[in-house]
Amino acid sequence: MGSKLSGKDLIKLGFPQNNVVNIALGQIHRYRKREKKERILVEAKEVLSSPEQYISDGIWGKIAEALIKPVEIRMQQLNSMRAPFSIFGENEIDEQAKRQLYDALKLPVAIRGALMPDAHSGYGLPIGGVLATDNAVIPYGVGVDIGCRMSLSIYDLPATYLNGKTFQLTNIIKDNTKFGMNEVHKHKSDHPILDRKEFQDIPLLKSLKDKAFKQLGTSGGGNHFVEFGIVKIHTESEALNIPKGEYIAVLAHSGSRGLGANIAKHYTYLATKQCPLPRNVQHLAWLDMNTHDGQEYWLAMNLAGDYAKACHDDIHRRIAKALGKQPLTKIENHHNFAWKEMIGGKECIVHRKGATPAQNGVLGIIPGSMTTEGYIIEGKGNILSLNSASHGAGRLMSRAACKNSITKSQMFKEIENKGVELIGGSVDESPMAYKDIKKVIALQSELVNILGTFTPKIVRMDK
């Protein structure tokens, strides 16, 4: 078993004696190491003779690229001047998060940036950071949990429906949601997302398909949740198309699970190799969209985003079935993703890492903590924020600080005082760990209109 193919074998075929041999060996050893050497050499010879025919191939594409036009690898220098930017709620944002944005704005590919009022420091781009780049995608500008999103189902059930039904609704959430690394549904759902060609065409995704199938319809740990609560619509909108009033609703927050995390890890590694940066900004390494890896990441990222939506659809489907009701409407949005958008007349890659799309007329959800209101918003399309808004209240305290300063009894007392039923949860997600959502929302009145609120009543999180 296994191939003992060497660089000398490739050179004998006619491969140039440069980095293309190392690239070829890397791809072959990663993805074809269990196949016979003779078969691989036959294919390698075909690639060498007609590389343009293999440029889109999941394995040979990178080798074909190296034969036609090798990716230029050189130490990148930061610009001395920052790209234009705007900060909303500057006094509520820690200095480290601001510095991270300032560093990102000096990247040679940076076009424009923004920081939302819920911002705090992260890896690479800060959480709450928005960055438009020129033909480049930054894996850590998207984030590890690719396609992390909000999804709200609103039901034609009055708020009074909750009265006396807490036990029943708590059991519905317990029975129909799974959280964390180990919980999966006993009866798994199939979904068209699993038939997507990317799972066949891209070797990394092919290796992750089984994990994606097992985790479909589950939620992550940390700040991810599924909640029953009350929606109050106080401003009518053509986009929302729901009369004013109070309704029962289900709100979920989760992302692309292990699929997205592995994509982020793999392509971040490739980016750091292809785009060496000074140490203080190494997490901002990018992939050129004209390269094989840049195009492949874009496909993988979009698949992960669609997979995150599929997970939410499955969660909401299971709960709707248990309720015996179909929702009136569903509002949903990504907040860890990158989009191709026009900025100042130029197509850019707009990274929103912990930021909600807020183009004119676009609906979204900005949650608070487990005891505070979330907000149903309609974007105003403010170019200064790159058509973005906050993705939540934002952390006031780090997870480590929470564990050192908040006790479980303090957390549960706060939750009890607000009349919330909590299943699972940990002190690092305590309501005290978050900024004041009302203040955060007030700081972005230029960015969004508020159509209504969501007040959590029954909350499930990872243990």
Protein Blocks (a to p, Z undefined) as FASTA:
>chain_A
ZZfbdfklmmmnopacbfklmmmmmmmmmmmmmpcfklmmmmmmmmmmmmmlmmmpmklm
mmmmmmmmgcddddddddfbdcddddehkllpcfklmmmmmmmmmpfkbmbdcddfkbcc
dehjaehiacddehiacfklnojbghiacddddddbdfklmgoplmmmmmmmmmmccedj
klccfbacddfklmpfklmmpmklmmmmmmmmmmgoiacehjbccdddddddfbdcfklo
paedddddddddddekjmlmmmmmmmmmmmmmmmccdfklmmmpccdfkbmklmmmmmmm
mmmmmmmmmmmmmmmmmmmmmnopacfbdcdddfbdcddddeehiacddddehiacfbeh
iacdddddfkbccdddddehiakloopacfbebpabdfklmmmmpcfklmmmmmmmnopa
ceejifklgfklpccfklmmmmmmmmpccfbdcddfbdcddZZ
